[in-house]
């Protein structure tokens, strides 16, 4: 990929119904620097750390038993 062109990665997943009532975190283990994170259209945050883990609490946005989409880019 050319360095001057932004790239987005989307991942669809389901949160188990059994997790309802628990705190839920979304973790990315190695994302390139300068990344914005979104969950179902809501921005979670931004990270500038190069290839280091980043974690967001998504408890309020999570819908156990339903599919959600996470985007980084």
GIZI-V525219 format. One record per pair of residues at least 6 apart in sequence whose C-alpha atoms are under 7 Angstrom apart, sorted by the first residue. I is the first residue (numbers start at 1). J is the second residue. If there is no record, write none. Layout:
i->[I,I]
j->[J,J]
This chain:
i->[6,7,8,8,8,9,9,9,10,10,10,10,11,11,11,12,12,12,12,13,13,13,14,14,14,14,15,15,15,15,15,16,16,17,17,19,20,23,24,24,24,25,25,25,25,25,26,26,26,26,27,27,27,28,28,28,29,29,29,30,30,30,31,31,31,32,32,33,33,33,33,33,34,34,35,35,35,35,35,36,36,36,36,36,37,37,37,37,37,37,37,38,38,38,38,39,39,39,40,40,40,44]
j->[73,73,71,72,73,71,72,73,69,70,71,72,69,70,71,67,68,69,70,67,68,69,65,66,67,68,63,64,65,66,67,64,65,64,65,64,64,59,57,58,59,55,56,57,58,59,55,56,57,58,54,55,56,53,54,55,52,53,54,51,52,53,50,51,52,50,51,47,48,49,50,51,47,48,46,47,48,72,73,45,46,47,72,73,43,44,45,46,71,72,73,44,70,71,72,69,70,71,68,69,70,56]
